[in-house]
């Protein structure tokens, strides 16, 4: 899907899905700005991408726990490329205590990073667009509709992202913006490893619950952002697309099936 000329901002793009999406967008001829809270010198994979696409990729460090970071980032992108055609709100984390240990501070951190940063950036991009319109994309998760133990705030925040995707489709349509979210299942990233690489037995137990019997790669998720950023998806808005190997289509993966049921 050629994206020549489109300017795309991808948050949380120093690793994982965000980095893979940025790379896929650059290959599709978009002009891409990557960002995370880390300094560029500490992001070797980003440096490699900037070297590969020196004319069409840039990196701006931004910490969205700071007030005003979204507005400053959008101003920085405008200085570099003049505008933003596509925003990919990918930034997020799932690190949180057990439910009974959750605090207001934990809530503010998870929802601030996963939800408020997306709202603040979307506001800044819409204001900067000045009637041009554009596309607002989100990285959601299957956790937004299917619960997982020990992920109370993360699951709730991704449910909020799904609702935000739908609501902004209505809110921003008069301003020329469309929205969509990609909701992955389990993906092989530094954030989602949680010991699976070092524990083959636990890894296999997880894989056996996925209908297509493997964990997704970041590249399998990145391609959806390329498609959704392209004009081929211009009429789709307010949609949340599960990309999960069949997890959302399945009920009780490990329930034993008796011989009587098979007859």
C-alpha positions in Angstrom: 0.0 0.0 0.0 1.9 3.1 -1.2 2.0 5.9 1.4 4.3 8.2 -0.5 4.0 11.7 0.9 2.0 10.8 4.0 3.5 11.9 7.3 2.9 9.4 10.2 3.7 9.9 13.9 4.1 6.6 15.8 4.3 6.8 19.6 6.0 4.1 21.7 8.1 3.2 18.7 11.5 2.5 20.2 10.7 -1.2 20.3 8.0 -3.9 19.7 4.9 -3.2 17.7 5.6 0.5 17.4 9.0 0.0 15.9 7.8 -2.7 13.5 5.0 -0.4 12.4 7.4 2.5 11.9 9.6 0.3 9.8 6.7 -1.1 7.7 5.5 2.5 7.1 8.9 3.7 6.0 9.2 0.8 3.6 5.8 1.8 2.2 7.3 5.3 1.5 5.7 7.2 4.3 7.6 9.9 6.2 7.7 8.6 9.7 8.4 10.2 13.1 9.2 7.8 15.9 9.1 8.7 19.5 9.5 7.3 23.0 10.8 8.6 26.4 14.3 7.2 25.7 17.1 9.2 24.3 18.0 8.3 20.7 21.5 7.1 21.8 19.8 4.4 23.9 17.7 3.1 20.9 20.0 1.2 18.6 17.2 -0.3 16.5 15.7 3.1 15.9 19.2 4.4 14.9 19.4 1.6 12.4 16.1 2.5 10.9 17.0 6.2 10.7 20.2 5.2 8.9 18.3 3.0 6.5 15.8 5.7 5.7 17.7 9.0 6.4 15.5 11.2 4.3 12.1 10.0 5.5 12.5 9.1 9.2 13.1 11.1 12.3 13.1 10.5 16.0 11.9 12.9 18.8 12.2 11.9 22.5 9.1 12.7 24.4 7.9 11.8 27.9 4.1 11.8 28.1 4.1 11.7 31.9 5.0 15.4 31.5 2.3 18.0 30.9 2.5 19.6 27.5 4.6 16.8 26.0 2.0 16.0 23.3 1.7 19.6 22.1 5.5 19.9 22.0 5.9 16.7 20.0 3.3 17.7 17.4 5.0 21.1 17.0 8.3 19.3 16.5 6.8 17.0 13.8 5.3 20.1 12.1 8.8 21.7 12.0 10.2 18.6 10.4 7.5 17.7 7.9 4.9 20.5 8.0 1.9 18.4 9.0 0.7 15.0 10.4 -1.6 12.9 8.2 -1.7 9.8 10.4 -1.3 9.5 14.1 -0.7 6.0 15.6 -1.3 6.0 19.3 0.7 3.0 20.2 2.2 4.0 23.6 1.2 1.8 26.5 2.2 -0.6 29.3 0.6 -3.3 31.4 2.9 -3.2 34.5 0.7 -3.0 37.6 0.3 -4.6 41.1 -2.2 -7.2 42.1 -5.8 -6.0 42.3 -5.9 -5.6 46.1 -2.7 -3.7 46.0 -3.8 -1.2 43.4 -3.6 2.5 44.3 -4.9 5.8 42.9 -1.3 6.4 41.8 -1.3 3.1 39.8 -4.5 4.1 38.1 -3.3 7.5 37.2 -0.1 6.0 35.8 -1.7 3.3 33.6 -4.6 5.4 32.4 -2.4 8.5 32.0 0.0 6.6 29.7 -2.4 4.3 27.9 -5.4 6.6 27.5 -4.7 10.2 28.3 -1.6 10.4 26.1 -3.7 9.2 23.2 -6.4 11.8 23.9 -3.8 14.6 24.3 -2.0 13.7 21.1 -5.2 13.4 19.2 -6.3 16.8 20.4 -2.9 18.3 19.3 -3.0 16.7 15.9 -6.6 17.7 15.2 -5.8 21.3 16.2 -2.7 21.3 14.1 -4.5 19.9 11.0 -6.6 23.1 10.6 -9.3 21.5 8.5 -7.1 19.1 6.5 -8.4 16.0 8.2 -6.5 12.8 8.7 -6.4 9.4 10.4 -6.2 8.5 14.0 -5.1 4.9 14.7 -4.7 3.1 18.0 -3.0 0.0 19.3 -5.6 -1.7 21.5 -5.5 -5.3 22.6 -7.7 -8.3 22.8 -7.6 -7.5 26.5 -10.0 -4.7 25.8 -12.8 -7.2 25.3 -11.4 -10.5 26.8 -10.1 -10.4 30.4 -6.8 -11.7 31.7 -5.8 -12.3 35.3 -3.5 -9.7 36.9 -4.3 -7.1 34.3 -7.1 -5.0 35.9 -6.0 -1.6 34.9 -4.5 -2.6 31.6 -7.7 -4.4 30.5 -9.8 -1.4 31.6 -7.5 1.0 29.7 -7.7 -1.0 26.5 -11.5 -1.1 26.9 -11.3 2.6 27.1 -9.2 2.8 23.9 -11.8 0.7 22.1 -14.6 3.1 23.2 -12.4 6.1 22.3 -11.9 4.6 18.8 -15.6 4.5 18.3 -16.5 7.8 19.9 -13.8 9.8 18.0 -15.1 8.3 14.8 -18.3 10.3 15.5 -16.7 13.3 17.2 -14.1 13.9 14.5 -15.9 12.9 11.3 -17.1 16.5 10.7 -13.5 17.6 10.9 -12.4 15.1 8.3 -10.8 12.4 10.5 -11.3 8.7 10.6 -10.3 6.3 13.3 -9.4 2.6 13.7 -7.8 0.3 16.3 -5.7 -2.8 15.9 -6.3 -5.3 18.8 -3.6 -7.9 18.9 -3.7 -11.1 20.9 -0.3 -12.3 22.3 2.6 -10.9 20.3 6.3 -11.6 20.7 7.7 -8.3 22.0 10.1 -7.3 24.8 7.1 -6.1 26.9 5.1 -9.3 26.5 7.8 -12.0 27.0 7.2 -12.3 30.8 9.5 -15.3 30.9 8.1 -17.3 28.0 11.4 -17.4 26.1 13.1 -18.9 29.1 10.3 -21.4 30.1 9.5 -23.7 27.2 6.8 -25.5 29.2 4.9 -22.3 30.0 5.4 -21.1 26.5 3.9 -24.2 25.0 0.9 -24.1 27.4 0.2 -20.6 26.1 0.6 -21.6 22.5 -1.8 -24.5 22.9 -4.6 -22.0 23.8 -4.2 -20.1 20.5 -6.1 -21.7 17.6 -3.4 -21.3 15.0 -0.9 -22.6 17.6 1.7 -19.8 17.6 2.5 -16.4 19.0 2.3 -13.5 16.6 5.3 -11.6 15.4 5.4 -7.8 15.4 5.6 -7.7 11.6 2.2 -9.5 11.4 0.7 -6.7 13.4 2.6 -3.9 11.6 1.1 -4.6 8.3 -2.4 -3.7 9.6 -1.2 -0.2 10.4 0.2 0.2 6.9 -3.2 -0.8 5.4 -5.2 1.4 7.8 -2.9 4.4 7.1 -3.5 4.0 3.4 -6.3 5.4 1.2 -7.5 1.8 0.7 -9.0 2.1 4.2 -10.3 5.6 3.9 -14.0 4.6 4.3 -13.5 2.6 7.4 -13.9 4.4 10.7 -14.7 3.5 14.3 -13.6 -0.1 13.9 -11.5 -2.3 16.2 -9.8 -5.1 14.4 -8.8 -8.2 16.4 -5.5 -9.7 15.1 -5.2 -12.6 17.5 -4.7 -16.0 15.8 -8.4 -16.9 16.6 -8.4 -16.3 20.3 -11.5 -14.1 20.2 -13.4 -16.7 18.3 -12.7 -19.4 20.9 -14.3 -20.4 24.1 -12.6 -22.5 26.8 -9.5 -23.6 24.8 -8.4 -26.2 27.3 -11.8 -27.8 28.1 -11.5 -31.5 27.6 -13.9 -33.0 25.1 -15.5 -36.3 26.1 -16.1 -39.3 23.8 -19.8 -38.8 24.3 -19.6 -35.3 22.8 -17.8 -36.6 19.8 -20.6 -39.1 18.9 
